[in-house]
């Protein structure tokens, strides 16, 4: 009573959180105190998603275990038959007392029966409830269709080295939840796709945070990341490269910080009418058609402390919407507002 509920033991808090439904209820509980937030983020409430390599190893272990059980049964049958024949002939045999084999129990927690594991990311998303955390491990994850996320989820890979957790997408991640996050993974194409297909599509009235994630959309047309109207994307410490069109196409709202938009065939950022974008402390370089385009009717696109130089065909920002495009303290460009006509010889390819 003197110190309050915030000083409850962590084990007791875990028991309390276990009774709270995932989602907003746990989020509100976490806001009460730091100890509550630590309890909500405990790995006990996370679900593990195995990469393809682990799934294959797991299946191989199961097959080996089944073969072992089959051999043990056959050995038991032969042993019983041998005992009956020996008893009939009056011969005595000495057998070691410890003739049992322990069951395979690897220390890796992925294979424990009580661990909450899924063999694919789509299976995990389908079966967990909103507010859950999905833990991805080093290896490859393959998804042959669009990955629809319509509930608040937190998908966590390797924050120290995102390139170790690879999600191979033949379609798109379609985000339709009002909150959630993707952290520490790499998104790329397993094979060429003959259509416009973004790696990430943030649908209308949705919001998502992407942190320490690598995007490589080589092999597919269209923008790498597309934000529809009334959607919000927070991009932090990410890299978007090798797009055949724009790296980022914004019809809603985009907030980009400490990220790299480089080596794309289109522009770094394409802002549609009615959309806003804030780019801070980022590198938007080596894009064939320039760093950014604000189409007529765009509300605002602002660059702060960014590197916008070294474009292949254009070293200036392109704006066809009056004073919507602003750059402040950017390398390769003076502090100014730009109002330039869009060149007719450039072919901008939105999603």
N, C-alpha and C positions, 0 to 999 in steps of 0.2 A: 504493500500500500504506500510506503514511503517513497519508493523510487518509481512506481508506475509499472504498467505492463510492458514498457519498452525494454526492461531489464530481465524479461523472462528468458529461461534457458533456450538455446537454439533448438534442441531436440523437442522441447514442448511447443515451440512456435511451429515446427514442422508438422506436428500433429494437428495444430489449429488450422494451418493452411490447407492441409489435406481435406478438411471438411468444407472449405470454401471453393465454390465453383470457379473454374478458370475463366479468364476474361476480365471484365470491368471490376468485378467484385475483388479479385486478387490485386488488381491495379490500385484500387482505392485502399485496400489493406496495406499495400506497400508504401503508400504515401504517408502513413501515420508515423512511422519511425524508421531509422536506418536498420535496426535489427529485424523489423518486419520485412523490409525490402530484401535483406540478405536471405531470409527464409523463403520468400517467394521465388528468388532466383536460384534456389538450391537445385542441384542436379537430380534430386529425387523426383522432381516434377517435370523432368525433361524426357523426351522420347528419342531413342537412338535409331538412326536410319543407316543401314549398312551399305557400303559401296559394293559395286559389282564384284570386286576381287574378294571381299569378305563373304559375300553371298555364295560365290563358287566354292570357297574354302569350307564354308559351313555345310553346303550340300555334300561335298566330298567327305567331310567328317561323318555326316549322318549315314552315307552309304557305307563307309568303312565300319561304322558301329553296327549297322544292320548285318553286314557280312560277318562281323565278329560274333554277334549273337547267334547267327545261323550256324557258324562253325562250333560254337560252344555247345549248342543243342545237339549237333551231330556227334560231338565228342562224348557228351553225356550218354547218348544212346549206345554208342560203341563201348563205352566204359561199363555200362550196366550189363551189356551182352557179354563182355569179357569177364566180368565178375561171376556171372552165372556159369560160364564154361569152366572157369578156374575152380569154382566151388564143386562142380561135378567131378573134376579130375583130382581134387584134393591138393592142389598146388597153392602155396601162399606167396603173396606179393606184398612188398612194402612200398607205400605211396607217400610222398611228402604231404605234410599236413596242410601247408599253405598252397593250395592248388587253385585259388580263385584269382580272377583278374579284376582289377579295379575299373570302374567305369571312367570313361574319358571325362575329365573335368578341367579344361584349360583355364588358366588364370585370367585370360582375357575376358572382361565382363560382358563383351558383346554376345558371348555364347552361353551365358548363364540362363537357365530356364526362367528365372524370375525377372530378367531384364526386359524392359519394354522396348522391343526391337521391331523394325519393319524392314522388309527386303527392298522397298523402293520408296522414293519420295512421294509419288502419286498415291500410293497405298497409305502412307502416313498421313498425308493431308486429308484424305477421305475419312479416316477413322478417328482422328483426334478432335477434340473440341476446341472452340475458340479460346485464345489466350495461352495456348500450349507452346512449348519450346521444342524444336526439332534439332537434334545434334547430328551433324554430318561429319564424317571422318575421312582422312586422306584416301583418295581413290577416285574412281569414275562412277558417276550416276547417269543412267541412260533413260531418256523420256522420249518416246516416239510420237506423242500427241501433245496438244496444248496442256499446260499445267495451270489449272484454274484454282486460284486461291481466293475464296469468298468468305473467309473468316480471319480474324486477327491472329496471326502466327508470328513467331520469331524463329527464323531459320539461321542457324549458326554453323559456320565451317571452321576454318583455321584462320584466326585473326592475325597471327604472326606471318603466315605464308599462304595467302589465298590460292596460289597456283597449285597447291597440293590437293585441293578439293575441287574436282572438275565436274560440272553438270553439262552433259551433252544433250542439247535440245534440238529436236527436229521441228518443233513448233515454237510457241512463245510462252512465257510466264504471263498469264493474264491476272493482274491483281485487281480484285473487286472488293477488298476489305477496307474499312474506314481507318485502320491502323495496322501496324506490324512492321517487321524489319527483316532484311536479308544482310547477313554479315559474313565476310571472309570466305567467299567462294569465287570460282571462275565459271563464266558462262560462255559457251562456244558451240559451234556446229560440228556434228560428226560427219556430215556429207553436204555437198552443194544442194541448195533449194532454189528452184526456178520460180520464185514468187517473192513479193514483198512481205517480209515477215520479221518483225522486231524481236529481239531477245526478251525485252520487257515491255509490256503494254499495261499502263496504269489507266484503268477504266474510269468512267465518269463518277464523280462523287467519291473517289477513293483516295487513300493517302498511304504512303509507304516511305520508310527510311532505308537507304541502301548505303552500307559502309564497307570499305575495304573489299570491294568486289571488282573483278576484272571482266570486261565485256569484249568479246571478239566475234563480230558478226560476219566474218569473211565466209562467202558461200551462199549468202542470202541477200536479196534486194531490200530496198527501203531503209528507213532509219533504224539505228540499233535500239534506241529507247524512244518510245512514243507516249506522250502524256495527253490524254483526251481532256475535253472541256471540264472545268470544275474539279479536276484532279490535282493532287499536290504530290510532288516528288522531292525528297531531300536526298541529295547525293553528296557523300562525304568520303574523301580519300579513295576515290574510284578511278578506274582507267577505262576509256572507251576508245577502241582503235579498229582500223581495217574495215570500216563500214563502206558499202558501195554507194551510200547516199549520206545524209546528215548523221552525225553522231547522236544528236539529241534533237527531237522534234517536239515542240511545246505548244499545245493548244490550251493548257491549263496554267499551272504555276510550277516553276522549277527553281530550287535553291541548290546551287552547286558550290561546294567549298573544297579546297585543297585537292582538286582532281585534275586528271590529264585527259584531254580530248585531242588525240593526235593521230596523224596518218590516216585520215578518212578521205574518201573520194569526193564527198560533198562539203558542206560547211560544218563547222563545229557545232553551232546551235542555230536552229531554224525556229523562229517565233511566229506563230500564227496570229491573226487578228483577235484581239481581246485577251491575249495571253501575256504573262509577265515572267521574267527570269532575272535572278540575281546570281551573278557568278563572282566568287571571291577567292583570291589566293590560288588561282588555277593556271594551268598551262593549256592554251588552245593554239597549238602550233602544227605546222606541216599538214594542214588540211587544204586540199586542192582548190576549193572554191572560196576560201577565206575563213575567218574565224566565226562570223555570225551574220545572219540575215534577219531583219525585223520587217515582216510584211506589213502592208498598209493596214492600219487598224490595231496594230500591236500596242498594248498599253505601256509596257516598259521592259527594257532589257539593259541591265546595268552591269558593268565590269569594274571590279575594284581590286587593285594590286595583282593584276593578271599579266601573263606573258602572251601577247597576241602577235608576235613577230614571226618571221620566217615562214610565211605562207607561200605556197608554190605558185599560185597564179595571182593572188591579190594580197596586198599588205594593209588594206584598209577595211574598216567595217562598212557594211552595206546596209543602208536604212532607207526605206520607202514609206515611212510613217511619221514624218515630221521630226519631233524631238523625242521619240520614244527610245532611242538608243544613246546610252551614256557610257563613257569610259573615264575612269579616274585612276591616276597613278599606275598606268599600264605600260609595260615595256613595248617598244615599237610603235607607240602611239601617244600623241600629246593629250593632255586633259582637255576634252572638248565634247561637244555634242555634234553628231554627224547627221546630215540630211543629204544623202546622195541617191541618185536614181539607180535602180537595179539594172545591171547590164542585161541586154536581151540575148546575148550569146551564151549565157550560163544557163544550164539546165538543172534547176533545183528539183530534186525528187523527194517529195514528202512521202510519208508512209501510205 
